[in-house]
């Protein structure tokens, strides 16, 4: 009888631990390689979405950088934007913590969002922006 109770308590605890947090991850990759000096096209996208944090990491061909920057500029307030050399950043701090960060270099995009530090409306806007960015990055020209 004690063994049965122990097993039931263990199963209940395991269920509760697993039920507390939900994380969704996805990734995609595309590649075109041509021989004899013709340009190669490579892109990859990885998304992680948990209860408290959202991140998107992407590598893309440099010809897509301007379109990505325009999309970000059109959707994020200029007050959060800074440019250093060829790196574009949109960063908002809230109470000393980074609420969101969008960083674009020649061929990389990194997005980090702390859901607890922004409103649900802002998060949904940024998540939709991430979907638009994924479309831009994965479309071949």
C-alpha positions as CSV (number, residue, x, y, z in Angstrom):
1,X,0.0,0.0,0.0
2,X,2.8,2.4,0.8
3,X,4.5,1.6,-2.5
4,X,1.3,2.5,-4.4
5,X,0.9,5.8,-2.5
6,X,4.6,6.6,-3.1
7,X,4.2,5.9,-6.9
8,X,1.0,8.1,-7.0
9,X,2.7,11.0,-5.2
10,X,5.8,10.7,-7.5
11,X,3.6,10.7,-10.6
12,X,1.6,13.7,-9.3
13,X,4.8,15.7,-8.6
14,X,6.2,14.8,-12.0
15,X,3.0,16.0,-13.7
16,X,3.0,19.3,-11.8
17,X,6.6,20.0,-12.6
18,X,6.0,19.4,-16.3
19,X,2.8,21.4,-16.3
20,X,4.3,24.6,-14.9
21,X,6.3,25.6,-18.0
22,X,5.5,25.4,-21.7
23,X,8.2,25.9,-24.3
24,X,7.8,25.8,-28.1
25,X,10.8,25.6,-30.3
26,X,11.1,25.6,-34.1
27,X,13.8,25.9,-36.6
28,X,14.2,26.0,-40.4
29,X,17.0,26.1,-42.8
30,X,17.4,26.6,-46.5
31,X,20.5,26.4,-48.7
32,X,21.3,26.9,-52.3
33,X,24.9,26.1,-53.4
34,X,26.1,26.7,-56.9
35,X,29.6,25.8,-58.2
36,X,32.1,27.9,-60.1
37,X,32.0,31.2,-58.3
38,X,28.2,31.7,-58.4
39,X,26.8,33.2,-55.1
40,X,25.6,30.7,-52.6
41,X,22.4,31.4,-50.6
42,X,22.1,30.1,-47.0
43,X,19.6,31.0,-44.3
44,X,18.5,29.5,-41.0
45,X,15.9,30.5,-38.4
46,X,15.4,29.3,-34.9
47,X,12.6,30.3,-32.6
48,X,12.1,29.6,-28.9
49,X,8.9,30.6,-27.2
50,X,8.3,29.8,-23.5
51,X,5.9,31.2,-20.9
52,X,8.3,34.1,-20.0
53,X,10.7,34.4,-22.9
54,X,10.7,34.6,-26.7
55,X,13.8,34.5,-28.9
56,X,14.4,34.3,-32.6
57,X,17.9,33.8,-34.1
58,X,18.4,33.9,-37.9
59,X,21.2,33.9,-40.4
60,X,20.5,35.3,-43.8
61,X,22.2,36.5,-47.0
62,X,23.4,40.1,-46.8
63,X,21.1,41.2,-49.6
64,X,18.1,40.9,-47.2
65,X,19.5,43.2,-44.5
66,X,17.9,46.4,-45.9
67,X,14.5,44.8,-46.0
68,X,14.9,43.5,-42.5
69,X,16.0,46.9,-41.1
70,X,13.1,48.6,-42.9
71,X,10.6,46.1,-41.4
72,X,12.1,46.7,-37.9
73,X,12.2,50.5,-38.3
74,X,8.5,50.5,-39.4
75,X,7.4,48.5,-36.4
76,X,9.6,49.6,-33.4
77,X,9.8,53.2,-32.1
78,X,12.9,55.1,-33.1
79,X,13.6,55.9,-29.4
80,X,14.9,52.4,-28.9
81,X,17.1,52.4,-32.0
82,X,20.9,52.8,-32.1
83,X,23.4,52.2,-34.9
84,X,27.1,51.4,-34.4
85,X,28.9,50.8,-37.6
86,X,27.0,48.1,-39.5
87,X,25.1,46.9,-36.4
88,X,21.5,48.1,-35.8
89,X,19.9,47.7,-32.4
90,X,16.5,48.3,-30.9
91,X,16.7,47.8,-27.1
92,X,14.3,48.7,-24.4
93,X,15.2,48.5,-20.7
94,X,12.7,48.3,-17.9
95,X,13.8,48.7,-14.3
96,X,17.4,47.9,-15.2
97,X,16.4,44.8,-17.2
98,X,16.3,44.4,-21.0
99,X,12.6,44.1,-21.9
100,X,13.3,43.5,-25.6
101,X,16.3,43.5,-27.9
102,X,16.4,43.3,-31.7
103,X,20.0,43.2,-33.2
104,X,20.8,43.1,-36.9
105,X,24.3,42.7,-38.3
106,X,25.4,42.0,-41.9
107,X,23.9,38.5,-41.9
108,X,22.4,37.8,-38.5
109,X,19.2,38.8,-36.6
110,X,18.8,38.2,-32.9
111,X,15.6,38.9,-31.1
112,X,15.1,38.5,-27.3
113,X,11.9,39.4,-25.5
114,X,11.2,39.1,-21.8
115,X,7.4,38.6,-21.7
116,X,7.1,39.7,-18.1
117,X,8.4,43.1,-18.9
118,X,6.1,44.1,-21.8
119,X,2.4,44.1,-22.3
120,X,0.6,41.2,-24.1
121,X,-0.3,43.6,-26.9
122,X,3.3,44.5,-27.4
123,X,4.4,40.9,-27.3
124,X,1.7,39.9,-29.9
125,X,2.9,42.8,-32.2
126,X,6.5,41.6,-31.8
127,X,5.6,37.9,-32.4
128,X,3.7,38.9,-35.6
129,X,6.8,41.0,-36.6
130,X,8.9,37.9,-36.0
131,X,6.6,35.9,-38.4
132,X,7.1,38.7,-41.1
133,X,10.8,38.6,-40.6
134,X,10.9,34.8,-41.0
135,X,9.0,35.2,-44.3
136,X,11.5,37.8,-45.5
137,X,14.5,35.7,-44.5
138,X,13.2,32.4,-46.0
139,X,12.0,33.9,-49.3
140,X,14.6,33.4,-52.1
141,X,15.3,36.3,-54.4
